[in-house]
């Protein structure tokens, strides 16, 4: 299998190329999710045939790591740090743990207010708000505590506004 074909989907080739060769055993649907820029909760629901609950476990201010600041194109300014778990409503399985940094000067206040509601999903909120956006996939990696992880940024008005790291848990469907 030629994993350099997958590398074309990611902005940071150096980061991506380190892990792609180890993804051969990954459940094919997760390889599709890895390069998708759609709404993750909907994809997980279709893959696992159950509703997906978004549980926010942290929502406060924080400072991104220097590497993350680079992708947000900021100089260490405070961001909203949001940590969520995407869990099967029936099974109780945690499929994804995500950490996001949202840079408030680039995001409308009404969007941030809606996102602070219990159960609010970032992808769903982007769809419902109809804010023009695009995603740039940065890298994918494998790990010991998760099947794989990916980093991407969400651009609003052609400026990076949100950085998201998603860790896909290693369970029976990966």
Backbone as CSV, one residue per row, in Angstrom:
resi,resn,N_x,N_y,N_z,CA_x,CA_y,CA_z,C_x,C_y,C_z
1,UNK,0.847,-1.180,0.000,0.000,0.000,0.000,0.891,1.241,0.000
2,UNK,0.537,2.225,-0.792,1.322,3.447,-0.900,0.672,4.546,-0.064
3,UNK,1.234,4.806,1.119,0.639,5.779,2.022,0.985,7.212,1.647
4,UNK,1.901,7.395,0.702,2.174,8.764,0.258,0.944,9.346,-0.426
5,UNK,0.052,8.491,-0.916,-1.203,8.976,-1.501,-2.066,9.666,-0.447
6,UNK,-2.037,9.189,0.808,-2.783,9.835,1.882,-2.140,11.152,2.300
7,UNK,-0.831,11.245,2.198,-0.116,12.437,2.655,-0.569,13.699,1.920
8,UNK,-1.077,13.558,0.720,-1.490,14.738,-0.054,-2.660,15.483,0.583
9,UNK,-3.356,14.843,1.520,-4.498,15.477,2.165,-4.101,16.397,3.312
10,UNK,-2.820,16.394,3.720,-2.374,17.095,4.921,-1.399,18.212,4.587
11,UNK,-1.477,19.297,5.347,-0.642,20.474,5.135,0.809,20.206,5.533
12,UNK,1.009,19.513,6.636,2.356,19.278,7.154,2.822,17.879,6.779
13,UNK,3.461,17.770,5.633,3.898,16.471,5.141,4.860,15.780,6.100
14,UNK,5.787,16.519,6.700,6.769,15.909,7.595,6.093,15.226,8.767
15,UNK,5.114,15.886,9.375,4.406,15.291,10.506,3.594,14.079,10.059
16,UNK,2.961,14.186,8.911,2.097,13.130,8.418,2.878,11.880,8.034
17,UNK,3.960,12.023,7.326,4.674,10.881,6.790,5.206,9.949,7.857
18,UNK,5.391,10.418,9.079,5.903,9.574,10.156,4.955,8.449,10.525
19,UNK,3.646,8.625,10.364,2.687,7.661,10.886,1.845,6.953,9.829
20,UNK,1.811,7.431,8.636,0.877,6.868,7.664,1.128,5.395,7.388
21,UNK,2.361,4.966,7.386,2.658,3.570,7.069,2.114,2.609,8.117
22,UNK,1.847,3.078,9.316,1.348,2.196,10.366,-0.189,2.142,10.416
23,UNK,-0.868,2.742,9.458,-2.330,2.796,9.467,-2.980,1.692,8.631
24,UNK,-2.181,0.788,8.098,-2.732,-0.240,7.213,-3.811,-1.072,7.891
25,UNK,-3.650,-1.391,9.186,-4.622,-2.206,9.894,-5.826,-1.437,10.404
26,UNK,-5.871,-0.149,10.167,-6.971,0.676,10.657,-8.253,0.356,9.891
27,UNK,-9.355,0.287,10.619,-10.670,0.078,10.038,-10.849,1.059,8.873
28,UNK,-11.197,0.582,7.656,-11.255,1.456,6.478,-12.111,2.706,6.651
29,UNK,-13.218,2.591,7.373,-14.066,3.766,7.566,-13.322,4.857,8.335
30,UNK,-12.443,4.466,9.259,-11.667,5.470,9.996,-10.611,6.125,9.115
31,UNK,-10.091,5.400,8.133,-9.160,6.047,7.190,-9.908,7.131,6.419
32,UNK,-11.175,6.870,6.087,-11.985,7.883,5.400,-12.247,9.073,6.316
33,UNK,-12.552,8.810,7.594,-12.780,9.884,8.552,-11.522,10.738,8.693
34,UNK,-10.367,10.093,8.697,-9.095,10.779,8.893,-8.883,11.894,7.864
35,UNK,-9.331,11.694,6.634,-9.110,12.698,5.598,-10.366,13.520,5.300
36,UNK,-11.429,13.274,6.027,-12.684,13.986,5.816,-12.655,15.358,6.475
37,UNK,-13.376,16.280,5.908,-13.516,17.590,6.543,-14.989,17.871,6.837
38,UNK,-15.732,16.817,7.101,-17.156,16.947,7.404,-17.431,16.929,8.893
39,UNK,-18.690,16.776,9.240,-19.116,16.775,10.629,-18.875,15.397,11.232
40,UNK,-17.957,15.329,12.177,-17.523,14.066,12.756,-18.639,13.343,13.489
41,UNK,-19.478,14.057,14.234,-20.533,13.378,14.995,-21.482,12.628,14.061
42,UNK,-21.797,13.200,12.913,-22.678,12.533,11.961,-22.008,11.294,11.377
43,UNK,-20.713,11.407,11.058,-20.000,10.253,10.509,-19.901,9.123,11.533
44,UNK,-19.584,9.467,12.785,-19.502,8.446,13.830,-20.845,7.769,14.048
45,UNK,-21.913,8.548,14.014,-23.255,7.999,14.183,-23.567,6.990,13.082
46,UNK,-23.222,7.314,11.858,-23.461,6.399,10.739,-22.584,5.154,10.838
47,UNK,-21.348,5.312,11.256,-20.426,4.183,11.358,-20.818,3.209,12.468
48,UNK,-21.256,3.748,13.591,-21.514,2.912,14.762,-23.003,2.659,15.012
49,UNK,-23.863,3.205,14.148,-25.309,2.997,14.215,-25.894,3.347,15.579
50,UNK,-25.473,4.490,16.084,-26.042,5.022,17.328,-25.836,6.529,17.345
51,UNK,-26.679,7.210,18.109,-26.489,8.647,18.283,-25.183,8.881,19.026
52,UNK,-24.594,10.024,18.781,-23.333,10.393,19.422,-23.580,11.596,20.322
53,UNK,-23.198,11.458,21.579,-23.310,12.554,22.544,-21.989,13.308,22.601
54,UNK,-22.097,14.626,22.633,-20.923,15.475,22.818,-20.914,15.944,24.260
55,UNK,-19.898,15.539,24.986,-19.777,15.924,26.388,-18.570,16.845,26.538
56,UNK,-18.836,18.073,26.923,-17.758,19.040,27.135,-17.187,18.812,28.536
57,UNK,-15.918,18.476,28.608,-15.286,18.226,29.906,-14.422,19.394,30.363
58,UNK,-14.177,20.344,29.456,-13.435,21.556,29.816,-13.807,22.657,28.837
59,UNK,-14.056,23.846,29.359,-14.359,24.996,28.516,-13.925,26.239,29.279
60,UNK,-12.729,26.705,28.997,-12.196,27.866,29.701,-11.099,28.507,28.876
61,UNK,-10.369,29.386,29.500,-9.284,30.046,28.792,-7.991,29.275,28.972
62,UNK,-7.170,29.304,27.943,-5.890,28.617,28.001,-4.957,29.160,26.946
63,UNK,-3.710,28.791,27.082,-2.685,29.229,26.140,-2.200,28.021,25.349
64,UNK,-2.317,28.085,24.038,-1.850,26.967,23.216,-0.327,26.808,23.311
65,UNK,0.131,25.589,23.055,1.566,25.313,22.956,2.137,26.092,21.766
66,UNK,3.430,26.377,21.773,4.027,27.126,20.654,3.743,26.512,19.279
67,UNK,3.783,25.195,19.187,3.482,24.535,17.912,2.051,24.848,17.465
68,UNK,1.120,24.878,18.423,-0.270,25.183,18.107,-0.444,26.648,17.725
69,UNK,0.299,27.522,18.377,0.244,28.950,18.030,0.629,29.166,16.568
70,UNK,1.606,28.393,16.122,2.043,28.496,14.723,0.874,28.223,13.777
71,UNK,0.097,27.175,14.064,-1.012,26.819,13.177,-2.181,27.789,13.294
72,UNK,-2.328,28.443,14.435,-3.364,29.468,14.595,-2.885,30.842,14.117
73,UNK,-1.582,30.939,13.843,-0.966,32.208,13.415,-1.196,33.300,14.449
74,UNK,-0.892,32.935,15.714,-0.956,33.896,16.822,0.365,33.835,17.586
75,UNK,0.576,34.810,18.459,1.821,34.901,19.217,1.638,34.549,20.690
76,UNK,0.854,33.553,20.975,0.677,33.133,22.361,-0.455,33.829,23.086
77,UNK,-1.352,34.470,22.367,-2.510,35.099,23.000,-3.420,34.020,23.595
78,UNK,-4.212,34.397,24.607,-5.126,33.417,25.200,-6.231,33.036,24.214
79,UNK,-6.648,31.802,24.344,-7.714,31.253,23.518,-8.745,30.605,24.435
80,UNK,-9.848,30.215,23.860,-10.781,29.362,24.581,-10.301,27.932,24.360
81,UNK,-10.069,27.254,25.456,-9.609,25.865,25.408,-10.818,24.993,25.708
82,UNK,-11.159,24.134,24.766,-12.363,23.307,24.887,-11.983,21.852,24.683
83,UNK,-12.329,21.027,25.663,-12.046,19.591,25.590,-13.387,18.855,25.614
84,UNK,-13.595,17.981,24.627,-14.856,17.231,24.548,-14.588,15.746,24.342
85,UNK,-15.603,14.954,24.658,-15.607,13.526,24.371,-16.838,13.223,23.539
86,UNK,-16.649,12.458,22.482,-17.756,12.008,21.639,-18.013,10.552,21.989
87,UNK,-19.196,10.313,22.537,-19.517,9.019,23.125,-20.807,8.471,22.535
88,UNK,-20.856,7.171,22.337,-22.068,6.522,21.850,-23.173,6.614,22.885
89,UNK,-24.328,7.118,22.459,-25.449,7.303,23.393,-25.951,5.976,23.941
90,UNK,-25.931,4.918,23.142,-26.406,3.607,23.592,-25.300,2.775,24.225
91,UNK,-24.156,2.739,23.571,-23.069,1.864,24.012,-22.263,2.439,25.174
92,UNK,-22.234,3.770,25.276,-21.402,4.414,26.287,-19.932,4.446,25.926
93,UNK,-19.573,3.934,24.733,-18.170,3.928,24.299,-17.734,5.338,23.927
94,UNK,-16.546,5.706,24.373,-15.952,6.964,23.934,-15.192,6.678,22.650
95,UNK,-15.606,7.325,21.573,-14.982,7.119,20.272,-13.874,8.136,20.007
96,UNK,-14.079,9.361,20.471,-13.119,10.434,20.185,-12.999,11.344,21.395
97,UNK,-11.771,11.755,21.677,-11.504,12.830,22.629,-10.868,13.952,21.823
98,UNK,-11.378,15.157,22.002,-10.891,16.274,21.195,-10.509,17.460,22.077
99,UNK,-9.457,18.136,21.665,-9.016,19.371,22.300,-9.007,20.449,21.231
100,UNK,-9.702,21.548,21.511,-9.785,22.652,20.551,-9.309,23.942,21.192
101,UNK,-8.671,24.759,20.397,-8.336,26.130,20.784,-9.076,27.048,19.831
102,UNK,-9.906,27.913,20.388,-10.676,28.866,19.599,-10.126,30.258,19.878
103,UNK,-9.775,30.970,18.829,-9.206,32.308,18.974,-10.324,33.345,18.834
104,UNK,-10.828,33.877,19.981,-12.038,34.718,19.975,-12.029,35.921,19.030
105,UNK,-10.915,36.646,18.832,-11.003,37.789,17.916,-11.410,37.432,16.482
106,UNK,-11.312,36.164,16.111,-11.645,35.747,14.745,-12.971,34.991,14.658
107,UNK,-13.699,34.921,15.780,-14.929,34.129,15.827,-16.071,35.013,16.333
108,UNK,-17.228,35.001,15.653,-18.359,35.824,16.109,-18.811,35.441,17.523
109,UNK,-19.208,36.452,18.290,-19.649,36.234,19.673,-20.833,35.267,19.752
110,UNK,-21.797,35.393,18.824,-22.969,34.516,18.875,-22.560,33.057,18.694
111,UNK,-21.538,32.797,17.906,-21.059,31.434,17.694,-20.465,30.876,18.989
112,UNK,-19.644,31.683,19.652,-19.034,31.256,20.913,-20.097,31.020,21.988
113,UNK,-21.127,31.866,22.009,-22.201,31.707,22.987,-22.953,30.390,22.761
114,UNK,-23.277,30.089,21.522,-23.981,28.838,21.207,-23.116,27.626,21.531
115,UNK,-21.828,27.739,21.295,-20.920,26.624,21.537,-20.766,26.319,23.023
116,UNK,-21.078,27.276,23.861,-20.951,27.053,25.306,-22.150,26.300,25.892
117,UNK,-23.200,26.063,25.083,-24.359,25.296,25.557,-23.974,23.840,25.783
118,UNK,-24.589,23.199,26.742,-24.344,21.779,27.012,-24.675,20.949,25.773
119,UNK,-23.799,20.032,25.417,-24.016,19.146,24.286,-23.710,19.751,22.931
120,UNK,-23.247,21.001,22.892,-22.966,21.661,21.614,-21.760,21.019,20.935
121,UNK,-21.898,20.775,19.657,-20.848,20.190,18.833,-20.277,21.253,17.909
122,UNK,-18.972,21.309,17.816,-18.309,22.314,16.983,-18.736,22.194,15.523
123,UNK,-18.692,20.987,14.976,-19.061,20.794,13.574,-20.516,21.134,13.304
124,UNK,-21.399,20.688,14.185,-22.817,20.990,14.023,-23.062,22.486,14.133
125,UNK,-22.387,23.140,15.063,-22.548,24.587,15.223,-22.067,25.332,13.981
126,UNK,-20.983,24.860,13.378,-20.512,25.486,12.131,-21.561,25.361,11.037
127,UNK,-22.191,24.188,10.943,-23.248,24.003,9.936,-24.453,24.889,10.212
128,UNK,-24.914,24.891,11.457,-26.119,25.645,11.802,-25.915,27.149,11.710
129,UNK,-24.733,27.624,12.020,-24.476,29.070,11.994,-24.286,29.586,10.572
130,UNK,-23.991,28.675,9.661,-23.755,29.023,8.250,-22.594,29.988,8.064
131,UNK,-21.658,29.942,8.995,-20.439,30.734,8.843,-19.612,30.099,7.735
132,UNK,-19.165,30.917,6.804,-18.305,30.415,5.748,-16.982,29.956,6.364
133,UNK,-16.628,28.689,6.120,-15.404,28.149,6.709,-14.825,27.070,5.817
134,UNK,-13.575,26.764,6.076,-12.941,25.620,5.429,-11.955,25.024,6.418
135,UNK,-11.659,23.765,6.227,-10.754,23.060,7.130,-9.477,22.713,6.391
136,UNK,-8.385,22.809,7.105,-7.094,22.373,6.589,-6.584,21.263,7.500
137,UNK,-6.465,20.074,6.932,-5.920,18.948,7.678,-4.410,19.145,7.790
138,UNK,-3.861,19.063,8.988,-2.444,19.341,9.201,-1.623,18.074,9.285
139,UNK,-1.997,17.149,10.176,-1.272,15.883,10.278,-2.159,14.803,10.859
140,UNK,-1.666,13.576,10.743,-2.264,12.419,11.394,-1.122,11.626,12.011
141,UNK,-1.377,11.037,13.183,-0.365,10.249,13.889,-1.047,9.048,14.538
142,UNK,-0.272,8.035,14.800,-0.764,6.920,15.599,-0.207,7.095,17.011
143,UNK,-0.781,6.357,17.957,-0.315,6.492,19.331,-0.591,5.243,20.139
144,UNK,-0.086,5.225,21.350,-0.280,4.050,22.207,-1.621,4.094,22.944
145,UNK,-2.148,5.269,23.192,-3.409,5.393,23.930,-4.609,5.593,23.012
146,UNK,-4.371,5.710,21.720,-5.447,5.909,20.758,-5.034,5.276,19.439
147,UNK,-6.033,4.976,18.597,-5.747,4.379,17.297,-5.011,5.364,16.400
148,UNK,-5.529,6.571,16.330,-4.834,7.640,15.619,-5.338,8.982,16.101
149,UNK,-4.602,9.996,15.764,-4.930,11.359,16.140,-4.742,12.215,14.902
150,UNK,-5.558,13.223,14.779,-5.351,14.162,13.668,-5.465,15.580,14.191
151,UNK,-4.786,16.474,13.499,-4.828,17.897,13.821,-5.300,18.629,12.578
152,UNK,-6.254,19.532,12.764,-6.688,20.373,11.653,-7.066,21.742,12.189
153,UNK,-7.109,22.700,11.274,-7.540,24.040,11.662,-8.730,24.443,10.811
154,UNK,-9.573,25.268,11.428,-10.757,25.780,10.743,-10.509,27.245,10.440
155,UNK,-10.617,27.554,9.172,-10.379,28.910,8.693,-11.714,29.637,8.568
156,UNK,-11.790,30.823,9.158,-12.939,31.715,8.997,-12.416,32.977,8.329
157,UNK,-13.020,33.369,7.252,-12.573,34.544,6.490,-11.084,34.432,6.159
158,UNK,-10.676,33.244,5.756,-9.300,32.927,5.339,-8.249,33.138,6.423
159,UNK,-8.663,33.138,7.679,-7.722,33.220,8.800,-7.985,32.055,9.743
160,UNK,-6.931,31.430,10.265,-7.154,30.324,11.201,-7.799,30.820,12.489
161,UNK,-8.950,30.229,12.832,-9.705,30.661,14.007,-9.816,29.559,15.058
162,UNK,-9.765,28.308,14.618,-9.959,27.179,15.523,-8.949,26.093,15.159
163,UNK,-8.312,25.543,16.171,-7.395,24.422,15.977,-7.951,23.236,16.751
164,UNK,-8.054,22.088,16.098,-8.682,20.920,16.702,-7.755,19.707,16.596
165,UNK,-7.540,19.068,17.738,-6.848,17.777,17.756,-7.864,16.744,18.206
166,UNK,-8.042,15.708,17.401,-8.968,14.635,17.708,-8.179,13.344,17.896
167,UNK,-8.390,12.698,19.041,-7.789,11.399,19.323,-8.878,10.346,19.194
168,UNK,-8.709,9.439,18.259,-9.677,8.372,18.008,-9.286,7.174,18.845
169,UNK,-10.182,6.792,19.746,-9.878,5.756,20.718,-9.761,4.390,20.044
170,UNK,-8.934,3.570,20.597,-8.735,2.216,20.116,-9.820,1.333,20.718
171,UNK,-10.797,0.938,19.890,-11.852,0.040,20.369,-12.133,-1.011,19.302
172,UNK,-13.144,-1.786,19.466,-13.404,-2.918,18.575,-13.610,-2.526,17.116
173,UNK,-13.970,-1.265,16.855,-14.289,-0.843,15.491,-13.144,-0.131,14.790
174,UNK,-11.944,-0.134,15.353,-10.830,0.551,14.703,-9.885,-0.421,14.067
